[in-house]
Amino acid sequence: MITTILLQIEKEDDRDFIASVFERYRRLMFSEILKLIHDTWVAEDLMQDTVLKLIDKVDLLKTMNAKRLAAYVVTAAKNHARDYLRKAARSTEDLFEDMEETISDETNLEDFVIRLDITRKMAEIWPQLPE
């Protein structure tokens, strides 16, 4: 997949630079994302998405020293993972609200409690499911 991403870069020196950044920091990006996400497949996808975002910043990245570049890359990866988690949480909240709305006033109390319990359990596991 990273090869496909790199082919989107027009300038060869930019392509080489992003490839070297990826090779140098991919383990670090992956481990930082995995600390937040706890899913290797999603972490891999988010890492590659982060590289896509870094392509837009290639001119800025080229001006940074190694320490600052590492911090920037890791921060970008963590922020992307946090954005993913926020989006997943919103999706879970929306699902929970939709489920509650489907329970009508005519439903008996036992059915309501069972559905509410199921909905809460789904809300807990929903963010862990792959997209």
MODELLER restraints for C-alpha pairs under 7 A, 6 or more apart:
rsr = mdl.restraints
at = mdl.atoms
rsr.add(forms.Gaussian(group=physical.xy_distance, feature=features.Distance(at['CA:2:A'], at['CA:48:A']), mean=6.86, stdev=0.5))
rsr.add(forms.Gaussian(group=physical.xy_distance, feature=features.Distance(at['CA:5:A'], at['CA:52:A']), mean=6.83, stdev=0.5))
rsr.add(forms.Gaussian(group=physical.xy_distance, feature=features.Distance(at['CA:6:A'], at['CA:15:A']), mean=5.80, stdev=0.5))
rsr.add(forms.Gaussian(group=physical.xy_distance, feature=features.Distance(at['CA:9:A'], at['CA:15:A']), mean=5.60, stdev=0.5))
rsr.add(forms.Gaussian(group=physical.xy_distance, feature=features.Distance(at['CA:14:A'], at['CA:58:A']), mean=6.77, stdev=0.5))
rsr.add(forms.Gaussian(group=physical.xy_distance, feature=features.Distance(at['CA:18:A'], at['CA:55:A']), mean=6.93, stdev=0.5))
rsr.add(forms.Gaussian(group=physical.xy_distance, feature=features.Distance(at['CA:29:A'], at['CA:47:A']), mean=6.44, stdev=0.5))
rsr.add(forms.Gaussian(group=physical.xy_distance, feature=features.Distance(at['CA:29:A'], at['CA:74:A']), mean=5.56, stdev=0.5))
rsr.add(forms.Gaussian(group=physical.xy_distance, feature=features.Distance(at['CA:29:A'], at['CA:77:A']), mean=5.89, stdev=0.5))
rsr.add(forms.Gaussian(group=physical.xy_distance, feature=features.Distance(at['CA:30:A'], at['CA:43:A']), mean=6.25, stdev=0.5))
rsr.add(forms.Gaussian(group=physical.xy_distance, feature=features.Distance(at['CA:30:A'], at['CA:44:A']), mean=6.65, stdev=0.5))
rsr.add(forms.Gaussian(group=physical.xy_distance, feature=features.Distance(at['CA:30:A'], at['CA:47:A']), mean=6.10, stdev=0.5))
rsr.add(forms.Gaussian(group=physical.xy_distance, feature=features.Distance(at['CA:32:A'], at['CA:78:A']), mean=6.43, stdev=0.5))
rsr.add(forms.Gaussian(group=physical.xy_distance, feature=features.Distance(at['CA:33:A'], at['CA:43:A']), mean=5.69, stdev=0.5))
rsr.add(forms.Gaussian(group=physical.xy_distance, feature=features.Distance(at['CA:33:A'], at['CA:77:A']), mean=6.39, stdev=0.5))
rsr.add(forms.Gaussian(group=physical.xy_distance, feature=features.Distance(at['CA:33:A'], at['CA:78:A']), mean=5.75, stdev=0.5))
rsr.add(forms.Gaussian(group=physical.xy_distance, feature=features.Distance(at['CA:33:A'], at['CA:81:A']), mean=5.86, stdev=0.5))
rsr.add(forms.Gaussian(group=physical.xy_distance, feature=features.Distance(at['CA:34:A'], at['CA:40:A']), mean=6.55, stdev=0.5))
rsr.add(forms.Gaussian(group=physical.xy_distance, feature=features.Distance(at['CA:34:A'], at['CA:43:A']), mean=5.53, stdev=0.5))
rsr.add(forms.Gaussian(group=physical.xy_distance, feature=features.Distance(at['CA:36:A'], at['CA:81:A']), mean=6.82, stdev=0.5))
rsr.add(forms.Gaussian(group=physical.xy_distance, feature=features.Distance(at['CA:37:A'], at['CA:43:A']), mean=6.51, stdev=0.5))
rsr.add(forms.Gaussian(group=physical.xy_distance, feature=features.Distance(at['CA:37:A'], at['CA:81:A']), mean=6.89, stdev=0.5))
rsr.add(forms.Gaussian(group=physical.xy_distance, feature=features.Distance(at['CA:42:A'], at['CA:130:A']), mean=6.53, stdev=0.5))
rsr.add(forms.Gaussian(group=physical.xy_distance, feature=features.Distance(at['CA:46:A'], at['CA:80:A']), mean=6.94, stdev=0.5))
rsr.add(forms.Gaussian(group=physical.xy_distance, feature=features.Distance(at['CA:46:A'], at['CA:81:A']), mean=6.59, stdev=0.5))
rsr.add(forms.Gaussian(group=physical.xy_distance, feature=features.Distance(at['CA:47:A'], at['CA:77:A']), mean=6.42, stdev=0.5))
rsr.add(forms.Gaussian(group=physical.xy_distance, feature=features.Distance(at['CA:50:A'], at['CA:76:A']), mean=6.63, stdev=0.5))
rsr.add(forms.Gaussian(group=physical.xy_distance, feature=features.Distance(at['CA:50:A'], at['CA:77:A']), mean=5.65, stdev=0.5))
rsr.add(forms.Gaussian(group=physical.xy_distance, feature=features.Distance(at['CA:50:A'], at['CA:80:A']), mean=6.72, stdev=0.5))
rsr.add(forms.Gaussian(group=physical.xy_distance, feature=features.Distance(at['CA:61:A'], at['CA:69:A']), mean=6.40, stdev=0.5))
rsr.add(forms.Gaussian(group=physical.xy_distance, feature=features.Distance(at['CA:88:A'], at['CA:127:A']), mean=5.26, stdev=0.5))
rsr.add(forms.Gaussian(group=physical.xy_distance, feature=features.Distance(at['CA:89:A'], at['CA:127:A']), mean=6.50, stdev=0.5))
rsr.add(forms.Gaussian(group=physical.xy_distance, feature=features.Distance(at['CA:92:A'], at['CA:123:A']), mean=5.38, stdev=0.5))
rsr.add(forms.Gaussian(group=physical.xy_distance, feature=features.Distance(at['CA:92:A'], at['CA:126:A']), mean=6.29, stdev=0.5))
rsr.add(forms.Gaussian(group=physical.xy_distance, feature=features.Distance(at['CA:96:A'], at['CA:119:A']), mean=6.12, stdev=0.5))
rsr.add(forms.Gaussian(group=physical.xy_distance, feature=features.Distance(at['CA:96:A'], at['CA:123:A']), mean=6.64, stdev=0.5))
rsr.add(forms.Gaussian(group=physical.xy_distance, feature=features.Distance(at['CA:99:A'], at['CA:119:A']), mean=6.82, stdev=0.5))
rsr.add(forms.Gaussian(group=physical.xy_distance, feature=features.Distance(at['CA:103:A'], at['CA:112:A']), mean=6.78, stdev=0.5))
